[in-house]
Amino acid sequence: MTLDAAYPGIVDECVVAMVVSLPEVTPGVRRHPQDRCTLVTADSKRWSEFFPQIEPGPKHTRPIVLAPSQETIVEAHPDEFVRGLIHSDGCRNVNRFRTKLPSGRGAEYAYPR
């Protein structure tokens, strides 16, 4: 999995999730020498048990559905599921904007997206 090195907390969470899911593996964590990304890997033949959607062929032709075991997990942890979807999208930036308040004073806001 390739993650943005600017978010070490997300990298750490990924490593912990791998260890919790498959305690017999030791995740590898390596920073890319030129790009601002971190590669987290853990080799196991058991990953398909967690991600049955992994199959050969182009990703865009595969159905986007949860397996019954995944549905149970998502129902129990919907916030974490959505958070994971957002993090795995690969887009992390700060939205900045300026506005004029009713008082006439200018204000600047920034929030992560």
ABEGO torsion letter per residue (X at the ends): XBBBAABAAAAAAAAAAAAAABAABBBBBBBBAABBBBBBBBBBAAAAAABAABBBEBAAABBBBBBAAAAAAAAABAAAAAAAAAAAAGBBBBBBBBBBBAAGBBBBBBBBX
